[in-house]
Amino acid sequence: MKPLVFSMLALLASGPTSLTAAPAESVEISQVEEHNLVLYYRPTCPYCVRVIDYLKRHKEIKVQLKNISSDAKARKELIEIGGKQQVPCLFIDGVPLYESRDIIAWLSENYS
C-alpha cells in the first residue's frame, strides 16, 4: 500500500479510516523550516484524533500519514524504527516523537 502524502493534512471524511485531501494553500518557505514529517496513527485512538484535529486546524503543515491499523508494513516500520507500537508517533526527520501533547507542542513551536 502506497503511503498517503498531502500538502495539507487530510480531513477525516466518511469514517474513521478514510481520508480526503483538502485544497492547498501557499506558505512562504522562509516562515517554516521544512521537515520530513510522518505520523503513525490509529483512527480509533483518541490521542491520534487529538493530533489529527490539530493538524486539520493547521493545514500548512505537510505530513505523511501511516495508518498502522490497515497497513501492516507501516506497523512493522513503526516497531522497527521507533522500538514500540505506540501511537501517535510523529517521525521528525527520522526521529520518533511520542505522546500527543508533545507532538502538538513541537508542531506549535516549529510551525507557528
C-alpha positions in Angstrom: 0.0 0.0 0.0 1.4 3.4 -1.0 1.6 5.9 1.8 -0.7 9.0 1.6 1.1 12.3 1.3 -0.7 15.6 1.5 0.4 19.2 1.1 -2.3 19.9 3.7 -3.4 17.4 6.3 -6.2 15.2 5.1 -9.5 15.6 6.7 -11.4 12.6 8.2 -14.3 12.1 5.7 -16.7 9.2 5.8 -15.4 7.2 8.7 -12.5 6.7 11.0 -10.3 5.1 8.3 -10.9 7.2 5.2 -9.0 10.4 4.5 -9.7 13.1 1.9 -7.2 15.8 0.8 -8.1 19.4 1.2 -7.1 22.1 -1.3 -3.6 23.5 -0.8 -2.8 27.0 0.5 0.5 28.8 -0.1 3.0 29.2 2.7 6.1 31.3 2.5 9.1 28.9 2.7 11.0 31.5 4.9 8.4 31.2 7.6 8.6 27.4 8.1 11.7 25.2 8.2 10.9 22.1 6.1 11.0 18.8 8.0 10.2 15.3 6.8 7.1 14.5 9.0 5.5 11.1 9.1 2.6 10.5 11.5 1.9 6.9 12.5 -1.6 6.6 13.9 -4.7 4.5 14.5 -8.0 6.2 13.5 -9.7 4.9 16.6 -7.1 6.2 19.1 -8.3 9.4 20.9 -4.8 10.7 21.2 -4.2 10.3 17.5 -7.5 12.1 16.9 -6.2 14.9 19.1 -3.1 15.3 16.8 -5.2 15.0 13.6 -7.6 17.6 14.9 -4.6 20.0 15.5 -3.3 19.3 12.0 -6.7 20.0 10.5 -6.6 23.4 12.0 -3.0 24.0 10.8 -3.3 23.0 7.2 0.0 24.4 6.1 1.9 21.5 7.8 2.9 18.8 5.4 2.5 15.3 6.9 2.7 11.8 5.6 0.1 9.7 7.3 0.6 6.0 8.0 -2.4 4.1 9.5 -1.0 1.1 11.4 -4.4 -0.4 11.7 -4.8 -1.0 7.9 -1.1 -1.0 6.9 0.9 -3.9 8.2 4.1 -2.5 6.6 3.7 0.8 8.5 3.1 -1.1 11.8 6.3 -3.0 11.2 8.2 0.2 10.3 7.0 1.9 13.5 8.2 -1.0 15.7 11.5 -1.4 13.9 12.4 2.2 13.8 10.7 3.6 16.9 11.1 0.4 19.0 7.4 0.2 20.0 3.9 0.2 18.5 2.7 3.2 20.5 0.7 5.8 18.6 0.5 8.6 17.8 4.1 8.7 16.8 5.5 11.6 14.7 8.8 10.9 13.0 10.6 14.2 12.6 13.4 13.8 10.1 13.5 10.1 11.1 13.4 10.7 14.8 10.3 9.4 16.7 8.3 11.7 19.0 5.5 10.1 21.1 2.7 11.5 23.2 0.0 13.6 21.6 0.7 16.7 23.8 4.4 16.6 23.0 3.7 16.2 19.3 1.3 19.2 19.3 3.8 21.3 21.3 6.6 20.5 18.8 4.4 21.3 15.9 3.3 24.6 17.5 6.8 25.6 18.2 8.1 24.8 14.7 5.1 25.8 12.6 3.6 29.0 14.1 
